[in-house]
Amino acid sequence: MSISPEMALDDQTGPFWQERDPEQLAFLASPWPTAIILATYLLFVLKVGPWLMADRKPFNLRGFIKTYNILQIIYNGSIVVSTSYILFVRRPYKLSCPITMPLDHELKDVERLISNAYTINKFVDLVETVIFVLRKKDRQVSFLHIFHHISMVLYVYLYTTLNGPGGPSAPMMLMNVIVHTIMYTYYFLSSISPAVQASLWWKKYITIAQLIQFGGLMVFCIQMLAQSDCQAPRFVSYVIGALSASFTVMFGKFYYRTYVVNNQKKV
């Protein structure tokens, strides 16, 4: 069953965003929980954490990291499977212009569940930076790393608050969790032992996959904006497109600096 533009217009669509989902996650009902979480995150990873670790040895978190990576593989992999099933088997969306399902749609609860799972995971991802700080991996706490995590948390908060679950975010969510499943698989394998880590040759292809993801998202947003009859909120396309463009520039610079310049120096 597909959602027609007429159904969406009659339901709750506006030119910039849609009406708030009455059953959204409780902690997103107010901006304060998200603001407090992000403020605490920044304070710890930039000030408190480095200060506490200044005269301490790095924590040995190998067991915790392995468990965390396994859980992330399962969590992101589950979203890959469930989102793929909805998008390509049940097909409630017109993929060129996906619109959030009406509140009385038969798959609305499934759409909400998957979207909420993805939203929660963007907050859980902040734990990664805390691990870096506790292990004194200061080089990994970069501007790119922090900007990426904070912008994703802000995005899922604004999107679910202004647009509700699913809709235009569903294809973006699928591409993102595919890359994250691959990424956490690499992280888990590299945490097994130094010998296993040395044998992993495909680290740079994770960054390439991320760049492909951002390029795909920009094309997706442009084609939605180009359709005069597409009733998906244009605000969503602008935000996803702008984020994807900024990530493309920053991840592109990271790839060039890490895998091109460094390889030239080695040669």
N, C-alpha and C positions, 0 to 999 in steps of 0.2 A: 504494500500500500504506500503510495507516494503522497506527499503533502503538496498541494497546489498552491501557487501564489495567492489565489483567492482565499483559500482556507486560512493562510497565515495572516492576510490582511484583516479578515474578519475576526481573527482570534486576538492577536496582541502585538502585532508588528508595528514598529515606528521607523522613521528614517534613520535614527541613530542607535536606538536600543529598544529592547522589549520590556514588557512589564515584569517586575520581579517575580520569581518562582515562589509561590506561597509555602512550598515545602523545601526550601533551600537549607543548606547546612546551618545549624544554629549559630555557630561562631562567626559566620559571615553576615549575619543580620545587622551587625554593627561594624564599622571600620576599626574600632578600637582593638579587638583581639589581634587582627592582622598587623596593625601599626605597632602594638606592643611586642609582638613576636619579632618583627623586622628590626625594631629599635634594639631589642635585647641581643639579637643575632649580630648586628653591626658593632654594638658595644663590646661584646665578648671577643669576636674574631679580630677586631682592630685594636682594642685597648686592653681589656681585662685579661683575655686569654694569653696574649704575648707577655703581659706583665707577670702573670702567675707562673708562666713557664720559663721566665728569664733565667732563673738559677736552678732549674730542675732538669733532670734527664727526660728525654722523650718517653711517653708512655708506650708500653708494648701492648698494642691493641689488636694483634694479629687474629686472635680468636673472634673478637667482636667484629672486625672488618670482614672476615670470611662469612660470618652469619648475616651481617648487614647486606653484603653483596648477593648472597643466595636469596635472601628475602626480596631484594630488589629485582632480581631476575624473575622470580616467581610472580611478583606483584605486577611488574611491567609486562611480562609475558601474558598474564591473564587478561590485561587490558587489550593487548594486541589481538588475542583470540576473540574476545567478546565484541570489540569494536569492529573487527573484520566481519564477524558474523552479522552484526546489525547492518553495516554498510553494504555488504556484497551478497548476503543471503536473504535477509528480510527486506532490505532496500526501502526504508521509509523516506529516504531523502532523494531529491534530485541532486546528484553529486556536483553538477556545475553551479548549483545555487541552493545549497542545503539550508533549510530553515528549521528552527527549533520546533519540535512537535507541539501541537495544541495540548492543553492540560488533560483533555479527555481521550487522547490517542492511546491505543492499546499497548504501545511500547514506551509510553511516557515514563513509567517507573524504571524500566531498564535503562533508558537514556539518562535519567537522573542518577541512577546507581553508578553507571560507568563514569559519568562526568564528575560525580562526587569523589569517586576513587582516585581519579586523576588529580583533582584539586588537592586532596589530602596529601598525595605523594609529592606535590611541589613543595609543601611545607616540610615533609620528611626529608627531602633532598638537602635541606639546610644542615642536616647532621654531618654531611660530608665535609663541610668547611670546619666544623668543630673538631672532627677527627684530624684534619690537617694541622690545626693549631696545637692539639694535645700531643701530636707526634713531631712537632716543631718542623713541619714541612712548609717553611715560610714562602718558598718560591711558588708553591702551588696556590697560596692565598693571593692571587693576582686580581687586578681590577676586572679583567675579563670574567674570572670565576665568580667574583662577588656580584658584579653587575648582572650576569646571566641568572644567578639564583634569585636575586631580589626582583628583577624585572619579571621573571616567570611567576613568582608569588603574587606580585601586584597585578599581573595580567589575569591570572585565574580568579583573583578576588573581584576585579572590575568586571570581567566577562560574566561570571556566574551571577553577580549582583545585578548587572544591567541587562543581560541578555538571557539569563537562565541557562540550563544545561544543554549540551549537544549543539545541534545546528551547524553553523559555519566552523565551529571549533572542532567538530568531529574528525574531519580529514587531518587537521593539524595535530590533533591528539594522537591519531594513529601513527603518523610519521614520527612523532616525537618518541612514543613509547617503543617503536621498533628500534630506533637508534639507541635508546637507553637500555634496552634488553641486550643489544650487542655490546654496549659499553660496559655494563656491569658483568657480563660474561668475561670480558677481557680482564676487568679488575679482579674478579674471583680467581681466574687462572693465574694471573701474575702474583697473587698473594699466597699461592701454594708453596713456592720455593723460588730462590734466585735462579736456579737452573731452568725451571719452567718459564719464568719471566723472560730469561734470555732467549728462549726458543720461540717466543711469540713475535712474529714478524709483521703482524697486521695492525699494529697500534695506529699508524698514520692514517689507515683507511677508515678509522672511526671518525677522524676529523673530516675526511673527504665525504663520508656519509652525512655528517652534520651539514656540510656546505651544500650538498645535494638537497637535503631536507629544506634548508632555508630558501634555495632557489626555487624549489617546487612550491613552497608556500607563497612566494612573491608572485609566481605565475598564477596560482590559484586565486589570490586576492585581485590581481589585475583583471582576470577574466570575469570575476564576479562583478567588479565595478563597471566593466564594459557592457554588461547586460542591463539595459534600461528597465526591463521588466523583472529583474531579480529583486525580491522583497527582503532579502537578508539585510540586516542593519548595516549600513555603509561604515559606520563607526568601527565595527569589528574588522572589516577589511583594511581600513586605514591603520589600525593598531597592529594587527598581525603583520601587515606588509612592512610597516616602519620597524617593528622589532626584528623581522627577518632580515631586512636590509642592514640594520646595525650589527646584527650577529654575523652576517656574511662578511662585513668589513673586518670585524674584530677576529673572527675565527680564521679568515683568510690571512690576516697579518700573522696570527699565531702559527698557521701552517707554514707560511713562507719563512718565518724566522726559525722555526724548529726543524723543519725537514728539508728546506732548500739551502738556507744560509749555513746551517750547521754541517750539512753534508758536504758543501763546498769547502768549508774549513778543514774537515777531516781529510778530504782528497788532497 
